[in-house]
């Protein structure tokens, strides 16, 4: 794990143990049958390190009809919305702003989502992506810090930190068309969450280790 390795390098004489965060099981995301387009969700603050303007640039190059839903707000809101006003006709932004977490969970329970995207400059292992894969929703993100621990070949698409915008949009479009609604892919994603990020298992293991 990235964080554990970081501590070992910075404090080589300190013993470490890995206990992951996790999220609860709230069910499965319904698979879309909409043949007219795909739904991509982003869920993050609009802070500089989340690279919100890069998100817009990627979405500008999507070749598919795409509904883009964004949950979150922040200092870059005005710049984000100004840039998003220039999205092509095949991409529409549904800006939800800052909402309670329960609203995001409710959305995943009731509304089909084809992909959750994150292009942060740096991250731990984002809880927003843990929540997505707990529903069997594919994820995409950049290979920074702990991201490769949750964005894998099993769960979605991993990009380099310094991504090429057009190549990224093309890869996302290809994944959406070929894998995002595949039931076997989604089952594998849910299984990955169960194995690595299930709160019930992870927290029980953490408590058991503490009381030994």
C-alpha positions in Angstrom: 0.0 0.0 0.0 1.2 3.5 -0.9 0.7 5.0 2.6 2.5 2.1 4.3 5.4 2.3 2.0 5.6 6.0 2.5 5.9 5.6 6.3 8.5 2.9 5.9 10.7 5.1 3.8 10.2 8.2 6.0 10.4 6.4 9.3 12.4 3.2 8.6 12.6 2.1 12.3 8.8 2.3 12.8 6.7 -0.8 12.6 3.6 -0.5 10.5 0.5 -2.5 9.9 -2.1 -2.1 7.1 -5.8 -1.7 7.9 -7.9 -0.2 5.2 -10.9 2.1 5.4 -14.1 0.7 3.9 -17.7 1.5 3.2 -21.0 -0.2 3.9 -23.0 -2.3 1.4 -26.0 -0.3 0.1 -26.9 -2.6 -2.7 -26.2 -2.6 -6.4 -26.4 0.1 -9.0 -29.1 -0.6 -11.7 -27.5 -1.2 -15.1 -28.6 1.3 -17.7 -30.6 0.2 -20.8 -30.4 3.7 -22.4 -29.1 3.2 -25.9 -29.0 7.0 -26.5 -26.1 7.7 -24.2 -24.0 7.1 -21.1 -23.8 8.6 -17.6 -20.5 9.6 -16.0 -20.4 10.8 -12.4 -17.7 12.9 -10.7 -17.8 13.3 -7.0 -15.3 15.7 -5.4 -14.7 19.2 -4.2 -13.8 21.8 -6.8 -10.4 22.4 -5.3 -7.2 22.9 -7.3 -5.8 19.4 -6.5 -8.9 17.7 -7.8 -8.1 19.3 -11.2 -11.7 20.3 -12.1 -10.7 22.2 -15.2 -8.9 19.0 -16.5 -12.2 17.1 -15.9 -13.9 19.6 -18.2 -11.2 19.2 -20.9 -11.5 15.4 -20.8 -15.3 15.6 -21.1 -15.0 18.0 -24.0 -13.4 15.3 -26.0 -15.9 12.5 -25.3 -17.1 11.0 -28.5 -20.3 9.5 -27.1 -23.5 11.1 -26.0 -22.7 11.6 -22.3 -24.7 12.9 -19.3 -22.1 14.1 -16.8 -23.3 14.5 -13.2 -21.0 16.3 -10.7 -21.5 16.2 -7.0 -19.4 18.7 -5.1 -18.5 22.4 -4.8 -15.5 24.6 -3.9 -13.3 27.5 -4.8 -13.1 26.7 -8.5 -16.9 26.6 -9.0 -17.1 29.7 -11.2 -14.2 28.7 -13.4 -15.5 25.2 -13.6 -19.0 26.2 -14.7 -17.6 28.8 -17.1 -15.4 26.2 -18.8 -18.3 23.6 -18.7 -20.5 26.1 -20.6 -18.4 25.3 -23.7 -19.0 21.6 -23.6 -20.0 20.1 -27.0 -23.6 19.3 -27.7 -23.1 15.6 -27.1 -22.1 16.2 -23.4 -24.5 17.7 -20.9 -23.5 18.7 -17.3 -25.9 18.2 -14.4 -24.2 20.2 -11.7 -25.6 19.1 -8.3 -23.1 21.1 -6.1 -22.5 20.2 -2.5 -25.0 17.6 -1.3 -25.2 15.3 1.8 -23.5 11.9 1.3 -26.9 10.2 1.7 -28.0 11.9 -1.5 -25.1 10.4 -3.5 -25.8 7.0 -2.0 -29.5 7.3 -2.9 -28.6 8.3 -6.4 -26.4 5.2 -6.8 -29.2 3.0 -5.5 -31.8 4.3 -7.9 -30.2 5.8 -11.0 -27.9 3.9 -13.5 -24.3 5.2 -13.5 -21.9 3.9 -16.1 -18.6 5.2 -14.6 -17.3 7.3 -11.8 -14.3 9.4 -12.8 -11.5 11.0 -10.7 -8.5 12.9 -12.1 -7.0 14.3 -8.8 -3.4 15.6 -8.7 -2.9 13.5 -5.5 -5.2 11.2 -3.4 -5.2 8.6 -0.7 -7.6 5.9 -1.6 -10.8 7.9 -2.2 -13.9 7.0 -0.3 -15.9 8.3 -3.2 -14.5 5.5 -5.3 -15.0 2.9 -2.5 -18.6 3.9 -2.6 -18.8 3.5 -6.3 -17.3 0.0 -6.5 -19.5 -1.1 -3.6 -22.4 -0.7 -6.0 -20.5 -2.4 -8.8 -20.0 0.8 -10.7 -16.8 1.0 -12.8 -14.2 3.7 -11.8 -11.4 5.6 -13.6 -8.6 7.7 -12.2 -4.9 8.6 -12.4 -2.0 6.6 -11.1 -1.2 8.8 -8.1 -0.5 7.8 -4.5 -3.0 5.2 -3.4 -5.2 5.3 -6.5 -3.8 2.2 -8.2 -5.0 0.2 -5.1 -8.6 0.8 -6.1 -8.5 1.6 -9.8 -7.3 -1.6 -11.3 -8.0 -3.8 -14.4 -10.7 -5.4 -12.4 -12.5 -2.2 -11.5 -12.0 0.2 -14.4 -9.4 2.3 -16.2 -6.2 3.7 -14.8 -4.4 6.7 -16.5 -1.0 8.3 -15.9 -0.9 11.4 -13.8 0.1 13.5 -16.8 -2.6 12.2 -19.0 -3.2 13.0 -22.6 -6.7 14.5 -22.8 -7.8 13.1 -26.2 -6.3 9.6 -25.4 -8.1 9.6 -22.0 -11.4 10.6 -23.5 -11.1 7.9 -26.2 -10.2 5.2 -23.6 -13.2 6.2 -21.5 -15.5 6.1 -24.5 -14.2 2.7 -25.4 -14.6 1.4 -21.9 -18.2 2.8 -21.7 -19.2 1.1 -24.9 -17.6 -2.3 -24.3 -17.5 -2.9 -20.5 -19.4 -0.5 -18.3 -22.7 -2.3 -18.6 -21.4 -5.8 -18.6 -22.9 -7.7 -15.7 -19.8 -9.9 -15.3 -17.6 -6.9 -15.1 -19.8 -5.3 -12.5 -20.0 -8.5 -10.4 -16.1 -8.5 -10.4 -16.1 -4.9 -9.3 -18.4 -5.7 -6.4 -16.3 -8.7 -5.5 -13.2 -6.5 -5.4 -14.9 -4.1 -3.0 -16.0 -7.1 -0.9 -12.4 -8.3 -0.7 -10.6 -5.0 -0.1 -13.0 -2.2 1.0 -15.9 -3.8 2.9 -16.3 -1.7 6.1 -17.9 -4.6 8.0 -14.9 -6.8 7.4 -12.2 -4.2 7.6 -13.3 -2.6 10.8 -13.9 -5.9 12.6 -10.3 -7.0 11.6 -8.9 -3.7 12.9 -10.7 -4.0 16.2 -9.6 -7.7 16.6 -6.0 -6.7 16.0 -6.2 -3.9 18.6 -7.5 -6.1 21.4 -5.1 -9.0 20.8 
